[in-house]
Amino acid sequence: MCSSDLYDDLLRFTEQTGLMNARQAQGLRRNTGDGVAMRAVQQARHLREAAAEIFYAIVDERTPPLDSIKKLDEFLHAAQANRTLRWRSSRVEVAWSSDAQPGLPWWILAECAVDLLVSEEIGAIRACADEGCRWLFLDTSKNHSRRWCDMKICGNRTKARRFKAQRRA
């Protein structure tokens, strides 16, 4: 897979999750060269690894690695360095200094990760109960008892295994 494909995957992810709009993603697809795209993908990977170490530590009730916290802090500062105040529609707003910067996807992701870490919702982060998965998800269920990242996949798989084991017994 070439770097532009990986960068396109990153753009598609941020677009599908509503973190970036189609206009921003399309502009970045058109204007980002392979070398710059690969650096942005590498930054996104490093961000993902640092954030994952922190979130998994929290879920497992361990102290997150200090190196990961420092790395996420660096990503946050880099993102914030690309923020600016603008006057729009009779008010001041915080905006990205440019929608045409290749780092925009990971800047957005860094801010989202930190926003979640410092929010009240941090206690609702769960790891999938399927031992083969263990993806993280935000448990927004009414009684906070959700066990799987996706009931149709992991939940169904776990229940099917349990059913087969009971039938064998």
C-alpha positions in Angstrom: 0.0 0.0 0.0 1.5 3.3 -1.0 1.6 6.4 1.3 -1.1 8.2 -0.6 -3.5 5.2 0.0 -2.6 5.3 3.7 -3.2 9.0 3.9 -6.5 8.6 2.0 -7.5 6.0 4.7 -6.7 8.6 7.4 -8.7 11.3 5.6 -11.6 8.8 5.1 -11.6 8.0 8.8 -11.7 11.6 10.0 -14.4 12.3 7.4 -16.5 9.3 8.3 -16.3 10.1 12.0 -17.4 13.7 11.3 -14.2 15.2 12.5 -13.4 16.7 9.1 -15.8 17.7 6.4 -15.7 16.5 2.8 -14.4 19.8 1.5 -11.4 19.7 3.8 -10.6 16.0 3.0 -10.9 16.6 -0.8 -8.6 19.6 -0.6 -6.0 17.6 1.3 -6.3 14.6 -1.2 -5.6 16.9 -4.1 -2.8 19.0 -2.5 -0.7 16.6 -0.5 2.3 15.0 -2.0 3.4 11.4 -1.1 6.3 12.4 1.2 4.3 14.8 3.2 1.4 12.4 3.3 3.6 9.6 4.7 4.9 11.9 7.4 1.3 12.7 8.4 0.5 9.0 8.5 3.5 8.3 10.7 2.5 11.1 13.0 -1.1 9.7 13.2 0.4 6.3 14.0 2.6 7.6 16.8 -0.4 9.5 18.2 -2.6 6.4 18.0 0.0 4.4 19.9 0.5 7.0 22.7 -3.2 7.5 23.1 -3.9 3.8 23.1 -1.3 3.2 25.9 -3.0 5.9 28.0 -6.6 4.7 27.4 -5.7 1.0 27.9 -3.9 1.9 31.2 -7.0 3.8 32.4 -9.3 0.9 31.4 -7.0 -1.6 33.2 -6.8 0.8 36.2 -3.1 1.3 35.9 -1.1 4.5 35.8 -0.5 5.4 32.2 3.2 5.5 31.0 4.7 8.9 31.5 6.3 8.7 28.0 2.9 8.3 26.4 1.5 11.3 28.3 4.5 13.4 27.2 4.1 12.3 23.6 0.3 13.1 23.6 1.2 16.4 25.1 3.6 17.1 22.3 0.9 16.2 19.8 -1.6 18.5 21.5 0.9 21.4 21.5 1.5 20.9 17.8 -2.2 20.9 17.1 -2.8 24.0 19.2 0.1 25.8 17.4 -2.1 25.6 14.3 -5.2 27.2 15.9 -6.1 30.8 15.4 -8.9 33.1 16.5 -11.2 34.4 13.7 -14.1 36.8 13.5 -17.1 35.0 11.9 -20.8 35.7 11.9 -20.6 38.4 14.5 -18.5 36.4 17.0 -15.0 35.2 17.6 -14.3 31.5 17.0 -11.3 29.2 17.2 -10.4 27.7 13.8 -7.6 25.9 12.1 -5.0 28.3 10.7 -5.5 26.5 7.4 -7.6 23.6 6.1 -4.9 22.8 3.6 -2.3 21.5 6.1 -1.5 17.8 5.7 -1.3 17.4 9.5 -4.9 18.5 10.0 -6.2 14.9 10.5 -3.9 14.1 13.3 -4.2 17.6 14.8 -7.9 17.0 15.1 -7.4 13.5 16.5 -5.0 14.8 19.1 -7.4 17.4 20.3 -10.2 14.8 20.5 -8.1 12.3 22.4 -7.2 14.9 25.0 -10.8 16.2 25.2 -11.9 12.7 26.0 -9.1 12.1 28.5 -10.0 15.2 30.5 -13.8 14.8 30.2 -16.3 13.2 32.6 -16.8 10.5 30.0 -13.4 9.0 30.6 -15.1 6.7 33.1 -17.2 5.3 30.4 -14.3 4.0 28.3 -14.4 0.2 28.1 -12.4 -2.5 26.4 -14.3 -5.1 24.4 -15.0 -8.3 26.5 -14.0 -10.5 23.5 -10.5 -11.6 24.3 -9.6 -11.7 20.6 -10.7 -8.1 20.1 -10.3 -5.8 23.1 -11.1 -2.7 21.0 -11.9 0.4 23.1 -15.4 2.0 23.0 -17.4 4.6 24.8 -20.2 2.9 26.9 -23.1 5.2 26.4 -25.7 2.6 27.4 -28.3 3.6 30.0 -26.9 1.5 32.8 -23.2 1.4 31.6 -23.2 -2.3 31.2 -22.2 -2.7 27.5 -19.6 -5.4 27.1 -18.7 -5.5 23.4 -17.4 -3.0 20.9 -20.1 -4.3 18.5 -22.8 -6.7 19.5 -23.3 -7.9 15.9 -19.7 -9.0 15.7 -17.9 -9.6 19.0 -21.0 -10.0 21.2 -22.5 -12.5 18.7 -19.2 -14.4 18.4 -18.8 -14.7 22.2 -22.4 -15.8 22.7 -22.1 -18.4 19.8 -18.9 -19.8 21.4 -20.6 -20.1 24.8 -23.7 -21.8 23.2 -21.4 -24.3 21.4 -19.6 -25.0 24.7 -22.8 -25.6 26.6 -24.1 -28.0 23.9 -20.9 -30.0 24.0 -21.1 -30.3 27.8 
